[in-house]
Amino acid sequence: MENRINQVMELADGRKYIVVKQAIYKGNNYYVSMRLTENEEDVTDEIIVFQEIDNNGQKSVQKVTDPNLFSLVCKYVGLLDENTKI
């Protein structure tokens, strides 16, 4: 797994996210990311967990929409404790 922490990802819609944590869980790569402002000088309070997807050798990311998986990954990387609910 390539270390993507502190790297900026730009989505097809133009939004940019900085990877703040990354993890492997059950063989899948996950990136805990924060959305950047338009001028890329600050982060917003929007936190997204992306799962890396392999499409015939081409890497892309997909937003994690399952709240249980989102919480699990955030706890796994130390952003949430056992008592925190989302």
Steps between C-alpha positions, in 0.01 A plus 500: 500500500634839401503758778252772399492690831526877439434454129218686327241304303287680242166341417338508158268779623800720585477473878834444669573303815814451704564153639555524877499129587509180306432139591469150364194314626403155373733539203358837389674840510315786669586870506362729771496838332402860564364728230718795402372852448495628143831685544647180657635698796276347766282198570126497558328297772388245239659161568462228241624142500587369156557139402753434226352308209691314229325523161697269272834630625391864529473632857212722604319580824144461612336679793415270792126546558446227760501683838622188683800460268570876520506482883705181500771648276510826702535303825763274342721798412447663842268786405211373712486313826268212588238733655473745209191468283456653158 
